[in-house]
Amino acid sequence: MKYKGILIVVNDCRRALKFYHDLFGLQLVRDNDGNMELSGGLYLQETGYWEKFTGKRVLSRNNSTELYFEEADIEAFVEKLEKLYPDIEYVNRLMTHSWGQKVVRFYDPDGNLIEVGTPV
């Protein structure tokens, strides 16, 4: 068995692809009509497919998982985030943990939680 990555549910794969490309440089690897594989092991599946396949309703902003990225120049990342997506919904703006790591947490346009932190 081989671990491939994580799948997140989105309302529109094209919009989500643009978001993850704009902010994190992820590239489209495969497009299977409502299901996309991006570089870095991120998979996107549109809400309609997810709900049909699982029989479960999607709970946006459920705060039970997060995508985690690291960025050494986090201040520049936050500037880019605010320039490209000025209406982004923050969980917490740029802060520094007691151990010295700087982090910012926000939701993607579909309510998936993202954390970007400086390398530990």
Secondary structure, 3 states (H helix, E strand, C coil): CCCCCEEEEECCHHHHHHHHHHHHCCCEEEECCCEEEECCCEEEEEHHHHHHHHCCCCCCCCCCCCEEEECCCHHHHHHHHHHHCCCCEEEEEEEECCCCCEEEEEECCCCCEEEEECCC
